[in-house]
Amino acid sequence: MALARELGDLLGRRKLTLVYGGGRVGLMGALADAALAAGGRVIGVIPQMLLDREVGHRGLSELHVVETMAQRKQLMGDLSDVFITLPGGIGTMDELFEAWSWTQLGLHQKPNGMLNYAGYYDGLLEFLDLAVEQGFLRPHFRAALTVDTDMARLLERLANVKQAAL
């Protein structure tokens, strides 16, 4: 929770717009609240079914309501300039791999970043390196995932990748 708040605060203080899943609870809510409290702009994208469960954040700069999870990911991708993955569960993995595969497929040239806080993603990163070693993932696509253990440094590295893509 503290990590999500820290990223939200950092994004808000840097006047970067946060595009996220639109929730008001848990890590998503903490991230959004911290960004808003720091003066940031926050855009949420949430499916109607989740909004109906009263988990949508009503205090955002913008809230887009869509019908499906696929539409949610597509719109979030369209609205975003950079993708950042914090420690998370299966939904986080789904979004990470989809955004990263869009890079591989040439559907966008937006940087993909991962915050490997306290070694959370060490096992996944070892797997990805094994996939390269065994020929299932090309080295340049592996390199398209920018990984760092420091949040501010990760943002700087992603900004540099974004500039290089322009």
N, C-alpha and C positions, 0 to 999 in steps of 0.2 A: 504494500500500500504506500509506504514511504517513497519507494522508487517511482511509482506512478505520479505521486504528488511532485516529486523533484523534477521529473521531465515536464509536467504541465507548467510548473513555475518557470522553468528554463525557457520553454517555448513562449510563454506569455511575456516574459521580460525581454525576449529577443524580438517580440512583435511578429512571431511566426504563427500562421494559422494552423490550428489543429483540426484535422479531419479524422473522425473516429466513428464508432458504431452507435452513438446516440444514447447510450445508457446513462442512468443516473445512479446506479448502484455499483458496488464493488470497485475494482481497479479502474474501469472505464469512467465511472462517476468521479472518482478521486482525481484522475488525470484531467478531466474536463473542468472540474471545480477549481483546481489549482491554476490551470491556464487562464480561466476567467478572472480569478482573484488577482492574477499578476497583470491583468490588462490585456490579455490575448483575445483573439477572435477564435471561436470554436464552432465548427460545423459538424452536426451529427447526421448520420444516415441510419434509419432504423426501419425494420419491417413492421407492417401494421400489427402482426400477431404479437410482437414484443411490446409495442406501444399499448395494445389492448390489455396486456398484463401489468400495466402501469409501471414499467421500468424505463420509460423514455424520459430523458432530461428535458424539462420545459424551460430552462433558463439559458439556453444557448443563443449564440448569435444567429444561427440558422439551424433548423431541423427539417430534414427531408424524410418523408415517410414513403416507403416503397412497399411493394407486395411480397417480394421474395428475398431470400438470403443472397441469391445470385445477383439480383438487381442491386442489393446493398453493396456487395463487393465491387460490382462494375462502377457504380456511381462514386463510391469512395476512391476507387482507382482513377476515375476521370478527374475528380476534384483535387487529387493529391499531386504534389511535385516530387515527393520523397516518401519512401516507406520505412518505418522504424518498427522493429519487433522487440518488445520487452519480454521477460519471462512470462509464460502463460501456458495454457492447456491446448486441447485439440482445436478449438476455434482459432487460436493464435497460429498454430501450425498450418491450418488450412489457409489462412490469409497470407502467411509468409510464403508458402510454396506457390500459391496462385500468383501473387504479385511477382515473385522471382521467375516463375515459368513464363509470365508475360514478357519479361526481359529476354529470356532465351528464345522465345518465339518471334521477337521483334515487334511485339504489339505496343511497346513503349520503350523509352530509354531513360526511365526514371531510376534513380539510385535506390538500392535495397540495403538497409542497415539492420544490424542485430546488436542489441546490448547484451553481452554475455556477463551479466551480473553474478558475482560470486561463483563463477564456473557453471552456472545453470545449464548452459548449452554445450558444455565440453563434450559430452557423449555424442550429441548430434553433429558437432563439428568433426569429431573423429570419424563418424559414419560418412560424412560428406567427403572427407579426405580419402577414405577407403573407396568410395564410389569413383573418385578421380583415378586412384591407383589401379582399379580394376576395369577402367574404361567405360563406366556408366555415366560419367559426368565429365565434360570437357573442362580443362583447367581454367580457361577464360570465363566460363559460366560460373565456376566455383568462385573465382576472383570477383565476380559481379556482386557477391554478397559481402558487404563491408562489415566486419565484426570488430568490436572494441569493448573494453571493459569499463571505459570512462565515458559518461554521457556527453559531456561538453566536447570532448575530443571526437566522439562519434559524429556529432552534429557538424563539426568543422570538416571532417573527412567527407561526409555526405555532401556538404556544400561544394567542396572541391570537385567531387565526382560529377555533380550536377553542372557545374561550370564547364568541365571538360566535355560533357555531352552536348553543350550548346555550341 
